[in-house]
Amino acid sequence: MGLPCQVKVTDKLQDDAYDGVVIVTDDLQNLKDELAVFQGPLAAMKEADASVGTGVTIVPMPAPMKRVIFSSTGPLNRDYDDVRRFADAARVGLKRAVKAGCETPLLVTIGNKRFPEAEFASVLGALEGVYVPLEIRESRPEGEKKIKILWIFSKNTSGDFEKKVEAYEGARSLVRDIQGSDPERMAPPRVAEHVTKHFKDSSVEVEVISDCDVIEKNYPCLGAVNRCAKLIPRHNARVVKLSYEGEGPITETIFLVGKGVTYDTGGADVKAGGIMAGMHRDKGGASAVAGFFEALDKLRPKHLKVRGTMSMVRNSIGANCYVADEIITARSGVRVRVGNTDAEGRMAMVDCLCEAKEVAVGEVNPQLYTIATLTGHAIIAMGPGYSIAMDNGPARDVNNAQLLRKAGENIGDMFEISTIRREDYEFHKGKSEYEDVLQSNNFPSSRTPRGHQGPSAFLIITSGLDKHGIDSSKPLKYTHLDIAGSEGAFPGIPTGCPVPALAAKHFQQ
């Protein structure tokens, strides 16, 4: 898709170029120089209406500009204010502009020294507000775009700003297209087709593994989840591999494994009580992997080599589905006892993580990630709007989670940090002679103490990454990202997290 509209940057007011101006600031007194033309009409409105400055205000202007929309950030000087104030104000401001009939609005952001990326965060917020879902674009081409052009008033007109916007928002749009589309439009085979088509003639190479026998042999835990769905050809699993290599010299190699559960019924441990709705969005981790590669293709950092795996599978119910009490031998040779079939995300990823580990030991400065809408516990623990990062020992030694959180805070892609503890490893150790590892207890993560940390330990033990900790001669950095809380409210538009934070952290050498 690329961007939801054309983006143009200008450092001068051009009255005939746009049909509305959206101003994002905390104080109208900040409108200086050429922007002062808007101060009079807004001040007059504020005198007549005391609520001006507490939300969105629209004031008529002479043609052709027609209107100015003041979208207030609210206060920016408190301990708990962050750059999301700008993104939120820009998003609601653009939505109001669309409702008012704007097709070529100008976005003006008045930032401050506390938030150096306020302008960029505002643009991302504005573009989020004009995204059109893939299925709408396909079924009603006449409604493909909400606006034609988003003009950005900025002193950064070198072209780098537009390029960065195109990369980050193009990446988030691809995430939304895959994650947000329904379980038939983005069943595993159609995800593979979509990604293959999207990256044709790009710097990203795509390989698709579609043979279910090959998947069961090489990714047995993923194959177990797929066992029921493989009876329905249009629901068959896919392992989608993406690769990118910069011109060099390579200073870092990134491995991304994303959970791509296109519909999660819970399997034999069925999601009951109406909580199954929305489970088509359980593919957010794999969608984020694709989105990261979109950003790579647009910006093409020379120092990075990246390998990504999208573990696409449907957790279906039926006579052939895997069940609790089964013991499955993972790719690593670890014997896994299934405790709950609704803990399918870790099963979908763990063999792909094992494969990434096998390759990573021979690469330059490797960093491994798993990305998943994995646990309800993540939302209970941190609340909505936050991804969670969990480092193993080698990643913690280089402060990977902290650096990722800092990169995200600058642009509004927010993280919290959790720690994988000894209790998490103990929890997943086998409880009998039959198995080496317990996949899960018999309860949902939301009813399990340390319900979002434990799966990290499972992934480490079952993939064999526990042999590459700080006590190893070949340590490997690994960080698990649980994005259940940051994916966005359902029903609604997925956020595209955590692609912006990952790109912001890793693209700068």
Secondary structure, 3 states (H helix, E strand, C coil): CCCCCEEEEECCCCCCCCCCEEEEECCHHHCCHHHHHHHHHHHHHHHHCCCCCCCEEEEECCCCCCEEEEEECCCCCCCCCCCHHHHHHHHHHHHHHHHHCCCCCEEEECCCCCCCCHHHHHHHHHHHCCCCCHHHHHHCHHHCCCCCEEEEECCCCCCHHHHHHHHHHHHHHHHHHHHHCCCCCCCHHHHHHHHHHHCCCCCCEEEEECCHHHHHHHCHHHHHHHCCHHHCHHHCCEEEEEEEECCCCCCEEEEEEEEEEEEECCCCCCCCCCCCCCHHHCCHHHHHHHHHHHHHHHHCCCCEEEEEEEEEEEECCCCCCCCCCCEEECCCCCEEECCCCCCHHHHHHHHHHHHHHHHHCCCCCEEEEEEECCCHHHHHHHCCCCEEEEECHHHHHCCHHHHHHHHHHHHCCCEEEEECCHHHHHHHECCCCCCCEECCCCCCHHHCCCCCCHHHHHHHHHHCHHHHCCCCCCCCEEEEEECCCCCCCCCCCCCCCCHHHHHHHHCCC
